[in-house]
Amino acid sequence: GVQARPVGLSPRALVSPAEKQRACLLPPDDGPCRALVPRWYYDRYTQSCQEFTYGGCHGNANNFLTLDDCEKSCWTIKKVPKLCRMEADGGPCRGHLKRYAFNLSSMRCEEFIYGGCYGNGNNFRDLQSCVDHCLPEKTGPLLCYSPKDEGLCSSSVPRYYYDTKSKSCKEFKYTGCGGNANNFVTETDCYNVCGKGKFFFFFLFLYFIRQKQINQSRSQ
């Protein structure tokens, strides 16, 4: 038979914010046992805590003893439009179309390959459409929503990029060529562009110059 291993978390059991968020986005799992234990889980589609019946063993970490425990663990997940809460779905067909979907875990729009049929509504033809629909509280220009990209070469140059999930500028190692425009020489430059500081429009002008340089280097 199945060895019983009960699950049921209090907020203290999930230490880091990242652990909490990962647990809250798991699908509900009542486990293989047959008890009828009332528990709570976070429903990513309604963005609220819901009651379910737990079998008493196994399951996963999206399983809370009380409504209060669930809400205390999952309240940090940002509210986004309903279709943006769905997981990216490439569909059953065999096309190879580049599309963008909103990732509720990373809180950013990410590229995926769409087969060309079925799937779901979390499917955008370009990055701008995804950002406009799924990030209503966005700040700064589109470049700030590009993922960190170390580039293609072998140098190790300290640079900064804007992290949309933490809404902060973080250091990374740039390899010296390629990459994207979410790449700043100083932390101040990064905040001025992506945090809409007082030099926002000046640095936006510098961004367009940099973007032009990147495009020229790619065409050579």
FENTALIN-V213125 format. One record per backbone hydrogen bond with DSSP energy under -1.0 kcal/mol. NH is the residue of the N-H (numbers start at 0). CO is the residue of the C=O. E is the energy in kcal/mol with one decimal. If there is no record, write none. Layout:
# FENTALIN-V213125
nh=NH co=CO e=E
nh=NH co=CO e=E
This chain:
# FENTALIN-V213125
nh=8 co=62 e=-3.1
nh=12 co=9 e=-1.7
nh=19 co=15 e=-2.1
nh=20 co=16 e=-2.5
nh=21 co=17 e=-2.4
nh=22 co=18 e=-2.3
nh=23 co=19 e=-2.5
nh=24 co=20 e=-1.3
nh=25 co=22 e=-1.3
nh=34 co=54 e=-2.8
nh=36 co=53 e=-2.7
nh=38 co=51 e=-2.7
nh=39 co=63 e=-2.3
nh=40 co=49 e=-2.7
nh=42 co=47 e=-2.8
nh=46 co=42 e=-1.8
nh=47 co=42 e=-1.1
nh=49 co=40 e=-3.1
nh=51 co=38 e=-2.6
nh=53 co=36 e=-3.4
nh=54 co=29 e=-2.8
nh=57 co=4 e=-2.2
nh=62 co=60 e=-2.1
nh=63 co=39 e=-3.2
nh=64 co=8 e=-1.1
nh=69 co=65 e=-2.0
nh=70 co=66 e=-2.6
nh=71 co=67 e=-2.4
nh=72 co=68 e=-1.6
nh=73 co=69 e=-2.0
nh=74 co=70 e=-1.3
nh=76 co=73 e=-1.5
nh=83 co=80 e=-1.0
nh=84 co=81 e=-1.6
nh=94 co=114 e=-2.5
nh=96 co=113 e=-2.4
nh=98 co=111 e=-2.7
nh=99 co=123 e=-2.7
nh=100 co=109 e=-2.6
nh=102 co=107 e=-2.8
nh=106 co=102 e=-1.9
nh=109 co=100 e=-3.2
nh=111 co=98 e=-2.7
nh=113 co=96 e=-3.1
nh=114 co=89 e=-3.2
nh=122 co=120 e=-2.3
nh=123 co=99 e=-2.9
nh=129 co=125 e=-1.6
nh=130 co=126 e=-2.6
nh=131 co=127 e=-2.8
nh=132 co=128 e=-1.9
nh=133 co=129 e=-2.8
nh=134 co=130 e=-2.0
nh=137 co=134 e=-1.7
nh=143 co=140 e=-1.6
nh=144 co=141 e=-2.3
nh=145 co=142 e=-1.6
nh=151 co=176 e=-2.1
nh=154 co=174 e=-2.4
nh=156 co=173 e=-3.4
nh=158 co=171 e=-2.7
nh=159 co=183 e=-2.3
nh=160 co=169 e=-2.5
nh=162 co=167 e=-3.0
nh=166 co=162 e=-1.4
nh=167 co=162 e=-1.3
nh=169 co=160 e=-2.8
nh=171 co=158 e=-2.7
nh=173 co=156 e=-3.4
nh=174 co=149 e=-3.4
nh=182 co=180 e=-2.1
nh=183 co=159 e=-2.7
nh=189 co=185 e=-1.7
nh=190 co=186 e=-2.3
nh=191 co=187 e=-2.6
nh=192 co=188 e=-1.8
nh=193 co=189 e=-2.8
nh=194 co=190 e=-1.9
nh=196 co=191 e=-1.0
nh=199 co=196 e=-1.7
nh=202 co=198 e=-2.5
nh=203 co=199 e=-2.0
nh=204 co=200 e=-1.7
nh=205 co=201 e=-1.8
nh=206 co=202 e=-2.2
nh=207 co=203 e=-1.8
nh=208 co=204 e=-1.6
nh=209 co=205 e=-2.6
nh=210 co=206 e=-3.0
nh=211 co=207 e=-1.9
nh=212 co=208 e=-2.0
nh=213 co=209 e=-2.5
nh=214 co=210 e=-2.3
nh=215 co=211 e=-2.2
nh=216 co=212 e=-2.3
nh=217 co=213 e=-1.9
nh=218 co=214 e=-1.5
